[in-house]
């Protein structure tokens, strides 16, 4: 008459580290680093969280690749990484003042 009620065992509960690995896998699908083009504080923090339960290459290939890279850095280097926004900003360069007497565009006065 009635459909069988859902059984909690049909929906296994994910452990916190499994949820984290799943989120990281999604974020790292098309990126090498969490912050974008270069490593950031987010990578260092995520590394510390993942350390207890390292990723499996079979289950989380993108996280495993990232994990392999991030683990090549020393703790001192990891601690030096900045926030993604700060790391992404290139240092401002001062524009050189134009030189006087150069061969710039000359107007034709004829």
C-alpha positions as CSV (number, residue, x, y, z in Angstrom):
1,X,0.0,0.0,0.0
2,X,2.6,2.5,1.0
3,X,6.1,2.7,-0.4
4,X,8.8,1.6,1.9
5,X,10.1,4.4,4.1
6,X,13.6,5.5,3.4
7,X,16.3,3.7,5.4
8,X,19.2,5.8,6.7
9,X,21.5,2.9,5.9
10,X,20.7,3.5,2.2
11,X,22.3,6.9,2.5
12,X,25.7,6.4,4.2
13,X,26.8,9.4,6.3
14,X,30.0,11.0,5.0
15,X,32.6,11.6,7.6
16,X,33.9,15.3,7.8
17,X,37.2,14.4,6.0
18,X,35.2,12.8,3.2
19,X,33.1,15.9,2.7
20,X,36.3,18.0,2.7
21,X,37.9,15.8,0.0
22,X,34.7,15.9,-2.1
23,X,34.7,19.7,-1.9
24,X,38.4,20.0,-2.7
25,X,38.0,17.6,-5.6
26,X,35.3,19.9,-7.1
27,X,37.4,23.1,-6.6
28,X,40.5,21.5,-8.0
29,X,38.8,20.1,-11.2
30,X,40.4,22.8,-13.5
31,X,43.0,24.3,-11.1
32,X,46.3,23.4,-9.7
33,X,45.9,25.5,-6.6
34,X,42.9,26.5,-4.5
35,X,43.7,30.2,-4.8
36,X,44.1,30.1,-8.6
37,X,47.4,30.3,-10.4
38,X,49.7,30.1,-7.5
39,X,49.7,28.6,-4.0
40,X,48.0,30.5,-1.2
41,X,47.1,30.4,2.4
42,X,44.0,28.4,1.5
43,X,46.2,25.6,0.2
44,X,48.3,25.6,3.3
45,X,45.2,25.5,5.5
46,X,43.6,22.7,3.5
47,X,46.8,20.7,3.5
48,X,46.7,20.8,7.3
49,X,43.1,19.6,7.4
50,X,43.7,16.8,4.8
51,X,46.9,15.5,6.5
52,X,45.1,13.0,8.8
53,X,43.2,11.4,5.9
54,X,45.3,11.7,2.7
55,X,43.4,11.5,-0.6
56,X,43.3,8.3,-2.7
57,X,44.3,8.7,-6.4
58,X,41.4,6.5,-7.4
59,X,38.7,8.4,-5.5
60,X,40.0,11.9,-5.6
61,X,42.5,12.3,-8.5
62,X,42.6,16.1,-8.5
63,X,43.1,16.3,-4.7
64,X,45.8,13.6,-4.9
65,X,47.7,15.7,-7.6
66,X,47.4,18.8,-5.5
67,X,48.4,16.9,-2.3
68,X,51.5,15.6,-4.1
69,X,52.5,19.1,-5.0
70,X,51.7,20.8,-1.7
71,X,53.6,18.2,0.3
72,X,56.9,19.1,-1.5
73,X,57.0,22.4,0.4
74,X,58.6,22.9,3.8
75,X,56.5,24.2,6.8
76,X,58.4,27.5,6.6
77,X,57.3,28.0,2.9
78,X,53.7,26.9,3.6
79,X,53.6,29.5,6.4
80,X,54.8,32.2,4.0
81,X,51.8,31.8,1.6
82,X,49.5,34.7,1.5
83,X,45.7,35.0,1.0
84,X,44.7,34.3,-2.6
85,X,43.7,38.0,-3.3
86,X,47.0,39.3,-2.0
87,X,49.0,36.6,-3.9
88,X,47.1,37.3,-7.1
89,X,47.8,41.0,-7.2
90,X,51.0,41.8,-9.1
91,X,53.2,44.5,-7.6
92,X,52.5,47.9,-9.0
93,X,55.2,49.1,-11.3
94,X,55.9,52.8,-11.5
95,X,55.7,54.0,-15.1
96,X,58.8,55.6,-16.4
97,X,58.5,59.3,-17.2
98,X,58.8,59.9,-20.9
99,X,62.2,61.1,-22.1
100,X,62.5,64.5,-23.5
101,X,63.9,65.0,-27.0
102,X,63.0,61.5,-28.1
103,X,61.7,60.5,-31.5
104,X,58.1,60.6,-30.6
105,X,55.2,61.1,-33.0
106,X,55.8,64.4,-34.8
107,X,53.0,66.4,-36.3
108,X,53.2,67.5,-39.9
109,X,52.9,71.3,-40.0
110,X,52.6,71.7,-43.8
